[in-house]
């Protein structure tokens, strides 16, 4: 390749790369509407130091929160506090199970969701009985 062509190619790559490099800073705090800032308030001081990926995930979560009904918010808060009170070992086990579930083929996920939905329809005593029975058969869990 001629020097002129190589130089032109490098300049083109540089021009195409620059916007991507500067975009890595991610989402600016001031670009959020006030309701979204309120949801993300616990992260305000740390916002400039968060990775772009983390900022995007938090912003997406804030959007989901803002679009939830009061009932959905109450359920989410309940799950959060339940998670917060788990031991590190319990959290690690749940993460492991979550990743294992995510790796399943779609038909297996559907079947598990269907079974979980069915299980939730059972009376509390029946669920307790089935849990005990299952734990006896699977003592390592």
Buried (B, 14 or more C-beta within 10 A) or exposed (E): EEEEEEEEEEEEEEEEEEEEEEEEEBBEEEEBEEEBBEBBEEBEEEBEEBEEEBBEEBBEEBEEBEEEEEEEEEEBEEEEEEEEEEEEEEEEEEEEEEEEEEEEEEEEEEEEEEEEEEEEEEEEEEEEEEEEEEEEEEEEE
